[in-house]
Amino acid sequence: MAQDYFRALRDVALVINSSLEPKEVLHKITEQTAKTMGCKASTIRLLDSTGRFLLPSAAWGLSANYMRKGPVEVKRSGMDGEVLAGKTIHLKDAAADGRFQYPESAKAEGLVSVLSVPLMADGKAIGLMRVYSDVEREFTPDEETFMEAVAAISAVAIENARLHEALRNNYELMSKHAYSVYED
Protein backbone atom coordinates (compact mmCIF):
# COMPACT_ATOMS: atom_id res chain seq x y z
CA MET A 1 0.00 0.00 0.00
CA ALA A 2 2.83 2.45 0.81
CA GLN A 3 4.19 2.07 -2.73
CA ASP A 4 0.86 3.35 -4.08
CA TYR A 5 1.33 6.50 -2.02
CA PHE A 6 4.87 6.93 -3.34
CA ARG A 7 3.61 6.65 -6.91
CA ALA A 8 0.74 9.03 -6.22
CA LEU A 9 3.09 11.53 -4.57
CA ARG A 10 5.38 11.30 -7.60
CA ASP A 11 2.37 11.90 -9.86
CA VAL A 12 1.37 14.98 -7.82
CA ALA A 13 4.92 16.32 -8.07
CA LEU A 14 4.85 15.78 -11.85
CA VAL A 15 1.53 17.65 -12.08
CA ILE A 16 2.96 20.54 -10.09
CA ASN A 17 5.96 20.76 -12.40
CA SER A 18 3.84 20.48 -15.55
CA SER A 19 2.25 23.93 -15.53
CA LEU A 20 2.43 27.45 -14.14
CA GLU A 21 -1.38 27.72 -14.25
CA PRO A 22 -2.40 27.43 -10.58
CA LYS A 23 -6.08 26.56 -11.19
CA GLU A 24 -5.19 23.66 -13.47
CA VAL A 25 -2.50 22.35 -11.13
CA LEU A 26 -4.64 22.62 -7.97
CA HIS A 27 -7.58 20.89 -9.65
CA LYS A 28 -5.35 17.98 -10.69
CA ILE A 29 -3.94 17.77 -7.15
CA THR A 30 -7.43 17.51 -5.62
CA GLU A 31 -8.44 14.85 -8.14
CA GLN A 32 -5.27 12.78 -7.67
CA THR A 33 -5.49 12.98 -3.88
CA ALA A 34 -9.15 11.95 -3.67
CA LYS A 35 -8.67 9.04 -6.07
CA THR A 36 -5.51 7.80 -4.32
CA MET A 37 -7.23 7.85 -0.93
CA GLY A 38 -10.45 6.29 -2.20
CA CYS A 39 -12.46 9.37 -1.26
CA LYS A 40 -15.51 10.95 -2.85
CA ALA A 41 -14.05 14.44 -3.07
CA SER A 42 -11.23 16.83 -2.24
CA THR A 43 -10.82 20.59 -1.91
CA ILE A 44 -8.09 23.17 -1.53
CA ARG A 45 -9.07 26.42 0.15
CA LEU A 46 -6.74 29.37 0.53
CA LEU A 47 -6.93 32.15 3.09
CA ASP A 48 -8.06 35.52 1.77
CA SER A 49 -5.87 38.59 2.31
CA THR A 50 -7.59 39.34 5.65
CA GLY A 51 -7.09 35.82 7.01
CA ARG A 52 -10.79 35.66 7.91
CA PHE A 53 -12.13 33.50 5.09
CA LEU A 54 -11.08 30.33 3.29
CA LEU A 55 -11.70 30.77 -0.43
CA PRO A 56 -12.35 27.80 -2.70
CA SER A 57 -9.33 27.43 -4.97
CA ALA A 58 -9.82 23.91 -6.31
CA ALA A 59 -12.30 21.10 -5.88
CA TRP A 60 -12.95 17.68 -7.29
CA GLY A 61 -16.01 15.48 -6.72
CA LEU A 62 -18.29 18.11 -5.16
CA SER A 63 -21.47 19.57 -6.61
CA ALA A 64 -21.79 23.24 -7.55
CA ASN A 65 -24.53 23.48 -4.89
CA TYR A 66 -22.15 22.34 -2.17
CA MET A 67 -19.44 24.72 -3.33
CA ARG A 68 -21.95 27.60 -3.12
CA LYS A 69 -23.13 26.73 0.40
CA GLY A 70 -21.73 29.93 1.85
CA PRO A 71 -18.48 31.53 2.97
CA VAL A 72 -16.11 29.47 5.09
CA GLU A 73 -15.31 31.80 7.93
CA VAL A 74 -12.33 30.71 10.02
CA LYS A 75 -13.73 31.93 13.35
CA ARG A 76 -17.02 30.06 12.79
CA SER A 77 -15.34 26.78 11.91
CA GLY A 78 -13.58 25.23 14.89
CA MET A 79 -12.00 22.58 12.73
CA ASP A 80 -10.52 25.07 10.27
CA GLY A 81 -9.02 27.13 13.08
CA GLU A 82 -7.28 24.02 14.38
CA VAL A 83 -6.02 23.05 10.92
CA LEU A 84 -4.72 26.56 10.25
CA ALA A 85 -2.86 26.33 13.55
CA GLY A 86 -0.90 23.46 11.97
CA LYS A 87 -2.86 20.37 13.02
CA THR A 88 -4.13 17.50 10.90
CA ILE A 89 -7.78 16.96 11.83
CA HIS A 90 -9.97 13.91 11.20
CA LEU A 91 -13.72 14.09 11.68
CA LYS A 92 -15.34 10.68 11.71
CA ASP A 93 -18.80 12.18 11.14
CA ALA A 94 -18.69 15.79 9.94
CA ALA A 95 -22.47 16.28 10.25
CA ALA A 96 -22.38 15.31 13.93
CA ASP A 97 -19.21 17.23 14.84
CA GLY A 98 -19.80 20.77 16.10
CA ARG A 99 -16.48 21.95 14.64
CA PHE A 100 -17.77 21.60 11.06
CA GLN A 101 -19.33 24.86 9.83
CA TYR A 102 -21.94 23.47 7.40
CA PRO A 103 -23.09 20.08 8.75
CA GLU A 104 -26.45 20.07 6.92
CA SER A 105 -24.77 20.80 3.59
CA ALA A 106 -22.28 17.99 4.22
CA LYS A 107 -25.12 15.58 4.99
CA ALA A 108 -27.08 16.62 1.87
CA GLU A 109 -23.92 16.15 -0.25
CA GLY A 110 -23.37 12.67 1.22
CA LEU A 111 -20.13 13.60 2.99
CA VAL A 112 -19.38 11.69 6.17
CA SER A 113 -15.73 11.49 7.21
CA VAL A 114 -13.31 14.36 6.59
CA LEU A 115 -9.53 14.65 6.79
CA SER A 116 -8.05 18.17 6.74
CA VAL A 117 -4.40 19.21 6.62
CA PRO A 118 -2.80 22.66 6.62
CA LEU A 119 -1.02 24.21 3.65
CA MET A 120 2.05 25.78 5.28
CA ALA A 121 4.53 28.19 3.72
CA ASP A 122 7.37 29.83 5.62
CA GLY A 123 5.96 28.47 8.88
CA LYS A 124 2.48 29.95 8.48
CA ALA A 125 -0.76 28.58 7.14
CA ILE A 126 -1.87 29.82 3.73
CA GLY A 127 -4.87 27.52 3.52
CA LEU A 128 -5.90 23.91 3.85
CA MET A 129 -6.55 20.76 1.92
CA ARG A 130 -9.39 18.39 2.65
CA VAL A 131 -10.67 14.99 1.51
CA TYR A 132 -14.24 13.81 2.04
CA SER A 133 -15.42 10.24 2.31
CA ASP A 134 -19.02 9.22 1.63
CA VAL A 135 -18.81 6.53 4.32
CA GLU A 136 -17.71 6.70 7.92
CA ARG A 137 -14.08 5.72 8.11
CA GLU A 138 -10.85 6.05 9.97
CA PHE A 139 -7.92 7.46 8.04
CA THR A 140 -4.72 5.48 8.51
CA PRO A 141 -1.42 7.04 9.61
CA ASP A 142 -0.11 6.35 6.06
CA GLU A 143 -3.06 8.25 4.57
CA GLU A 144 -2.48 11.17 6.92
CA THR A 145 1.24 11.22 6.07
CA PHE A 146 0.47 11.04 2.34
CA MET A 147 -1.97 13.93 2.60
CA GLU A 148 0.46 16.00 4.68
CA ALA A 149 3.15 15.40 2.02
CA VAL A 150 0.80 16.42 -0.80
CA ALA A 151 -0.15 19.55 1.17
CA ALA A 152 3.51 20.42 1.74
CA ILE A 153 4.45 20.24 -1.94
CA SER A 154 1.18 21.95 -2.91
CA ALA A 155 1.96 24.87 -0.59
CA VAL A 156 5.37 25.23 -2.25
CA ALA A 157 3.68 25.19 -5.68
CA ILE A 158 1.15 27.82 -4.58
CA GLU A 159 3.87 30.10 -3.23
CA ASN A 160 5.94 29.62 -6.40
CA ALA A 161 2.92 30.52 -8.53
CA ARG A 162 2.31 33.63 -6.43
CA LEU A 163 5.96 34.66 -6.76
CA HIS A 164 5.87 34.03 -10.51
CA GLU A 165 2.75 36.21 -10.81
CA ALA A 166 4.33 38.99 -8.73
CA LEU A 167 7.51 38.89 -10.85
CA ARG A 168 5.48 39.01 -14.05
CA ASN A 169 3.47 41.99 -12.74
CA ASN A 170 6.64 43.80 -11.65
CA TYR A 171 8.24 43.17 -15.03
CA GLU A 172 5.17 44.53 -16.83
CA LEU A 173 5.14 47.63 -14.61
CA MET A 174 8.84 48.23 -15.18
CA SER A 175 8.43 47.78 -18.93
CA LYS A 176 5.55 50.27 -19.04
CA HIS A 177 7.49 52.75 -16.94
CA ALA A 178 10.62 52.43 -19.08
CA TYR A 179 8.54 52.84 -22.24
CA SER A 180 6.86 56.00 -20.88
CA VAL A 181 10.23 57.48 -19.83
CA TYR A 182 11.62 57.01 -23.36
CA GLU A 183 8.50 58.55 -24.88
CA ASP A 184 8.89 61.80 -22.91
C-alpha positions in Angstrom: 0.0 0.0 0.0 2.8 2.4 0.8 4.2 2.1 -2.7 0.9 3.3 -4.1 1.3 6.5 -2.0 4.9 6.9 -3.3 3.6 6.6 -6.9 0.7 9.0 -6.2 3.1 11.5 -4.6 5.4 11.3 -7.6 2.4 11.9 -9.9 1.4 15.0 -7.8 4.9 16.3 -8.1 4.9 15.8 -11.8 1.5 17.6 -12.1 3.0 20.5 -10.1 6.0 20.8 -12.4 3.8 20.5 -15.5 2.3 23.9 -15.5 2.4 27.5 -14.1 -1.4 27.7 -14.2 -2.4 27.4 -10.6 -6.1 26.6 -11.2 -5.2 23.7 -13.5 -2.5 22.3 -11.1 -4.6 22.6 -8.0 -7.6 20.9 -9.7 -5.4 18.0 -10.7 -3.9 17.8 -7.2 -7.4 17.5 -5.6 -8.4 14.8 -8.1 -5.3 12.8 -7.7 -5.5 13.0 -3.9 -9.1 11.9 -3.7 -8.7 9.0 -6.1 -5.5 7.8 -4.3 -7.2 7.9 -0.9 -10.5 6.3 -2.2 -12.5 9.4 -1.3 -15.5 10.9 -2.9 -14.1 14.4 -3.1 -11.2 16.8 -2.2 -10.8 20.6 -1.9 -8.1 23.2 -1.5 -9.1 26.4 0.2 -6.7 29.4 0.5 -6.9 32.2 3.1 -8.1 35.5 1.8 -5.9 38.6 2.3 -7.6 39.3 5.7 -7.1 35.8 7.0 -10.8 35.7 7.9 -12.1 33.5 5.1 -11.1 30.3 3.3 -11.7 30.8 -0.4 -12.4 27.8 -2.7 -9.3 27.4 -5.0 -9.8 23.9 -6.3 -12.3 21.1 -5.9 -12.9 17.7 -7.3 -16.0 15.5 -6.7 -18.3 18.1 -5.2 -21.5 19.6 -6.6 -21.8 23.2 -7.6 -24.5 23.5 -4.9 -22.2 22.3 -2.2 -19.4 24.7 -3.3 -21.9 27.6 -3.1 -23.1 26.7 0.4 -21.7 29.9 1.9 -18.5 31.5 3.0 -16.1 29.5 5.1 -15.3 31.8 7.9 -12.3 30.7 10.0 -13.7 31.9 13.3 -17.0 30.1 12.8 -15.3 26.8 11.9 -13.6 25.2 14.9 -12.0 22.6 12.7 -10.5 25.1 10.3 -9.0 27.1 13.1 -7.3 24.0 14.4 -6.0 23.1 10.9 -4.7 26.6 10.2 -2.9 26.3 13.6 -0.9 23.5 12.0 -2.9 20.4 13.0 -4.1 17.5 10.9 -7.8 17.0 11.8 -10.0 13.9 11.2 -13.7 14.1 11.7 -15.3 10.7 11.7 -18.8 12.2 11.1 -18.7 15.8 9.9 -22.5 16.3 10.3 -22.4 15.3 13.9 -19.2 17.2 14.8 -19.8 20.8 16.1 -16.5 21.9 14.6 -17.8 21.6 11.1 -19.3 24.9 9.8 -21.9 23.5 7.4 -23.1 20.1 8.7 -26.5 20.1 6.9 -24.8 20.8 3.6 -22.3 18.0 4.2 -25.1 15.6 5.0 -27.1 16.6 1.9 -23.9 16.1 -0.2 -23.4 12.7 1.2 -20.1 13.6 3.0 -19.4 11.7 6.2 -15.7 11.5 7.2 -13.3 14.4 6.6 -9.5 14.6 6.8 -8.0 18.2 6.7 -4.4 19.2 6.6 -2.8 22.7 6.6 -1.0 24.2 3.7 2.0 25.8 5.3 4.5 28.2 3.7 7.4 29.8 5.6 6.0 28.5 8.9 2.5 30.0 8.5 -0.8 28.6 7.1 -1.9 29.8 3.7 -4.9 27.5 3.5 -5.9 23.9 3.9 -6.6 20.8 1.9 -9.4 18.4 2.6 -10.7 15.0 1.5 -14.2 13.8 2.0 -15.4 10.2 2.3 -19.0 9.2 1.6 -18.8 6.5 4.3 -17.7 6.7 7.9 -14.1 5.7 8.1 -10.8 6.1 10.0 -7.9 7.5 8.0 -4.7 5.5 8.5 -1.4 7.0 9.6 -0.1 6.3 6.1 -3.1 8.2 4.6 -2.5 11.2 6.9 1.2 11.2 6.1 0.5 11.0 2.3 -2.0 13.9 2.6 0.5 16.0 4.7 3.2 15.4 2.0 0.8 16.4 -0.8 -0.1 19.5 1.2 3.5 20.4 1.7 4.5 20.2 -1.9 1.2 21.9 -2.9 2.0 24.9 -0.6 5.4 25.2 -2.3 3.7 25.2 -5.7 1.2 27.8 -4.6 3.9 30.1 -3.2 5.9 29.6 -6.4 2.9 30.5 -8.5 2.3 33.6 -6.4 6.0 34.7 -6.8 5.9 34.0 -10.5 2.8 36.2 -10.8 4.3 39.0 -8.7 7.5 38.9 -10.9 5.5 39.0 -14.1 3.5 42.0 -12.7 6.6 43.8 -11.7 8.2 43.2 -15.0 5.2 44.5 -16.8 5.1 47.6 -14.6 8.8 48.2 -15.2 8.4 47.8 -18.9 5.6 50.3 -19.0 7.5 52.8 -16.9 10.6 52.4 -19.1 8.5 52.8 -22.2 6.9 56.0 -20.9 10.2 57.5 -19.8 11.6 57.0 -23.4 8.5 58.5 -24.9 8.9 61.8 -22.9 
